[in-house]
């Protein structure tokens, strides 16, 4: 109970409107503030913040939550991290957290200090390295962006960084734990990156966690990342994500490497990110999914790039992403192509990037002679991995008909094969707008709003018979069982409730008169009972049973008196 009180205290002390307003331009509408949703691309505002209820909700993509959810979605924080940040901003002292030992927190602090000291060292080396600065100019990087990107140089020597950091009292063990040092065959400690251009790698919150190294001449490997550490996991980290996450309203652009991302960022295309020496993973996609449901895959225009694009597509479609594909000319990559075209022209390419279907159909048909049955069946088999993810639209139906004609397969057979390969359940939350809205009776809706406004105790006193048969009754029952606390509801129920609250705030109608509502609710109940009683009076079984008929008539008289009393109470002055 104590923990819940602390969370409520921090939530109440947080100005959600100011917090969200740092990223979204909002204007007042009713008791809510509306703006363009930061989680998906839209032209008309469907996102709103309801400060007096402490939540945000988007009618377009279904995203909703409170101040904690905002930081967790937008900044990639855990709940304890969000609680700590909001408490610190509100000047609230939190009790000592037991979840993580002090030694573990201290290690992270020391690792971050070592990484920051290494970054400062690498940047100073760049100032003295004319060859590296020339290399950057040749790659199109100069001016303030060189410092903004954090470029540096790892000197050509065995241990200059180790020597420097040991002189700052960082232990040999810590340097290895930070991924900055390794051991030679003789067992001596040496720099992990040597004679390379260095690029800092940040986590989603913009904290330095690792380094990438790019060789400036001949040699292998061309790119080298520091090892996985407590702070850095290659399969979960996207390069450039900390800069890109606020620019993904039109989708995330996934490219292959550091220089692709940096060149695009330099040209104002800030939604670009890249995996770090690994293929795109589900963890990467889930991180992107917190900010957008659209992904544009752009890989090098060669066979390896095409394979990478296809593999990424196989991951993204089951997770519910709208995927577009941008294929570059042979021998080009996003870095070189952006330099040749310029930022505006590259943006035009992104806006015109086609849906994945044409690409995959071309891939399935490529190199096949459709006059041969074996080739047609091979193309058919390749397409069946992707066709189940097509939406059921007129355009898709036309596409199916065209494919059936090309592959000489009956349309019914193609339909049957696709249905048998139905797309598996998505592992990430489907936006609420893509699912049918929960049907809720107006009176139940008003009871829900009263409950969330702190009057759940009064709502609980209302006889359940008055509302239990109405649409939305299970949601009201769940809220009453949770003692009016929405955060205790299952996620699906909470999403439905937030949607109703947001609608009420948009129409400025959340504060309905409780007594008038209860009277109307009782009146509706009496009307339903009278209708049921009338049907019973007309039932042949009642008409041939005098005792039953007398009871039904007595009930009818009681309901009529109650109906008149309710009418009189409604007319009475208040």
Protein Blocks (a to p, Z undefined) as FASTA:
>chain_A
ZZmmmmmmmmmmpcfklmmmmmpccddehjbdcdddfkbccfbdcbdcdfknopacdfkn
opacdfklmmmmmnopafklmmmmmmmmnopacdddfkbcfklmmmmmmmmmmmmmmmmm
mmmmmmmmmklmmmmmmnopacjllmmnopacddddfklmmmmmmmnopafklmmmnopa
ccdfkopacdfbghiacdddddfkopafbdcdddfbecddfbdcddddfkbcfklpcghk
lmmmmmmmnopaddfblklmmmmmmnopakbccdehiacdfklmmmmmmmoccdcddddf
bfklmmmmmmmmmmmmmnopacddddddehiafklmmmmnommlmmmmmmmoccfklmmm
mmmmgopafkbmklmmmmmmmmmmmmmmpccdfklmmmmmmmmmmnopafklmmmmmmmm
gccddfbdcdfklpccddddfklmmmmmmmmnopmmmmmmpcfklmmmpghklmmmmmmm
nnopaklpcfklmmmmmmmmmmmmmnopmlccfklmmmmmmmmmmmmmmmmmmmmmmpmk
lmmmmklmmmmmmmmmmmmmmmmmmmmmmmpcZZ
